[in-house]
Amino acid sequence: MACISSETERYSFAAGPAMLPSAVLAQIRDELPDWNRSGFSMLEQPFTTSAFKQLMAETEQDLRTLLSIPQNYRVLFVQGGASAQFGLVPLNLLRPGQSADYLESGHWARKAIVEARRHAPVSVMASGSTQNFTALPAAQDWQCDPNAGYCHITSNETGNGLQLPHFPELSVPLVADMTSDFLTRSVPVERFGLIYASAQKNLGVAGLCLLIVRDDLLQPPQPSLPSALSYAVQAEQQSRFNTPPTFALYVANLMLRWIKYQGGLAAMAAATERKSRRLYACIDHSGLYHCRQPAVDRSKVNVCFELREPRLLSAFLSEAEHVGLHHLAGHAAVGGIRASLYNAMPLAGVDRLVEFMTRFERIHG
Ligand SMILES: Cc1ncc(COP(=O)(O)O)c(C=O)c1O
């Protein structure tokens, strides 16, 4: 978290769980002993009270407003994270015998493919594997089957530092894992059959996964699918078939209010643009740092780069920690350095990182 004094400011560049805005942290701290004058903390609230139902309704309404979610879409709050959705998407959306198309864009898309293949036939419609996932497959090379049950994309590859700049209009339902860039920009929800995202990067804390699903895709669960994991059942029961992740929902509610107060998704997108531009400019003007991703495919939320002198990596990471810049190591499967610039990361954090990188290069480069 960013503390008040500039002497002690610390920034987390972790890929998640991520920093929270200091205003949100302060409100959690203030309300913790007694939420909504109930005499109990948020951690002790039954999800069946009218006050908690109102919090859920408000959270949904804020999401609908921020993302302009059309009326024919349902918003679900579920447990299990995006990784559970990797398997649940085919189980909920495909009819017997149907297959699905996947864009293999990087680490997380590959995980989604492996899980989906446990339940259904999956075709890879385009892959970045030949470039070792340092670039996205060109949109004109996507081989989309018009008979597929859906087409799955990963809007932002958290570990590979790649982000889809646009979303296609397809004849089959478009399904997106938006875990790492959810609420960092506006998206045309009406082009999607399903959007899902874990909350712990841009929408609060771990434990909550958010689904936005077009209502014609909801179908009665196959007998082998537990009811708690059925989108149709959760939609029918307003995400209260079982206990929803109450504390994570409360934090999401505060995060959405914070985003609205900052100016909504236009403000989030502008801030994300400003932060990432500043960091990429530092990398591109340096002789020590190097970014392999082509400019058009670069992620604005997970900036991944390397040192031309890899032996300096551990010095870079430990010296960064000494000056309050934390969790900059790249994804375990990729290596190098990664700076995650989610909504709560202030521009001041990026300035501090750029200042540190410039000084580090002057000394070691
Ligand atoms: C793009 C993407 N998808 C899925 C996941 C997995 O999310 P979870 O750990 O909440 O299941 C992550 C986590 O970092 C991610 O970045």
The ligand as a Tripos MOL2 file, in Angstrom:
@<TRIPOS>MOLECULE
LIG
   16    16     1     0     0
SMALL
NO_CHARGES

@<TRIPOS>ATOM
      1 C1         -5.4400  -13.8140  -16.8870 C.3       1 LIG1
      2 C2         -5.6160  -14.6700  -15.6640 C.ar      1 LIG1
      3 N1         -6.5230  -15.6530  -15.6860 N.ar      1 LIG1
      4 C3         -6.7240  -16.4370  -14.6230 C.ar      1 LIG1
      5 C4         -6.0120  -16.2780  -13.4580 C.ar      1 LIG1
      6 C5         -6.2650  -17.1900  -12.2990 C.3       1 LIG1
      7 O1         -7.0210  -16.5530  -11.3200 O.3       1 LIG1
      8 P1         -7.3340  -17.3010   -9.9510 P.3       1 LIG1
      9 O2         -6.0180  -17.5520   -9.2820 O.co2     1 LIG1
     10 O3         -8.1830  -16.3320   -9.1970 O.co2     1 LIG1
     11 O4         -8.0300  -18.5560  -10.2660 O.co2     1 LIG1
     12 C6         -5.0510  -15.2650  -13.3850 C.ar      1 LIG1
     13 C7         -4.2840  -15.0620  -12.1560 C.2       1 LIG1
     14 O5         -3.3060  -14.3470  -12.0980 O.2       1 LIG1
     15 C8         -4.8520  -14.4390  -14.5250 C.ar      1 LIG1
     16 O6         -3.9460  -13.4600  -14.4990 O.3       1 LIG1
@<TRIPOS>BOND
     1     1     2 1
     2     2     3 ar
     3     2    15 ar
     4     3     4 ar
     5     4     5 ar
     6     5     6 1
     7     5    12 ar
     8     6     7 1
     9     7     8 1
    10     8     9 2
    11     8    10 1
    12     8    11 1
    13    12    13 1
    14    12    15 ar
    15    13    14 2
    16    15    16 1
@<TRIPOS>SUBSTRUCTURE
     1 LIG1         1 GROUP 0 **** ****
